[in-house]
Amino acid sequence: MGHCWSKFLRIFKCLYGDSKDEEELYLELTSKNVHIITTIQSWEEKLTEATRDGKILVANFSTPWSGPCRSIAPTYGELADKYPSLMFLTVDVDTLAEFSTSWEISATPTFFFIKEGRQV
């Protein structure tokens, strides 16, 4: 129970006033199974790859500077490492603003699960 509580607290703990640049923040958001999406082309490639390989895609619409996004990043990375049969993406909402709007993203982080090209 304590382990779950500590994860819960880590998810909702906001980090303010950090002077790290975006590249450093993205290093915190990554694991070997989390792909950072900053272009429509990379989104389409990963969507095609997941569909071809029969994988469920987990899309995290996020920003590198957001406290809640940064707080949940370690847990997201742990899940990505624990479930290699899924494909985990982190979509940069700032870089892909118009694309994110098409997904009706109004807050970050926002998560979607996609199977065979469709939201589930």
C-alpha angles and dihedrals in degrees: 000000000000091000091055091047092052090050089049091052092046091053094054099037109109120213113214134181097021114154097205117129122238094262091056091047092053089053086061091050096054138086127168089271099045115091118201111223117206101150136050088234093058090047091052092046093052092044090052091046093050092048092047092049094044092242128148109237119220110203119197112192102205149148124225094226099049116108095217091046092050092045094054095042097088092051091046089052091049090052090048090053092045095050109041089161087073126066115231122202132182111203115203103228093194094053094040098038097146092044091049090050089055086059089050093241108177099160137022137268097036121166131205131182115213127190123181090351095306132104112248 
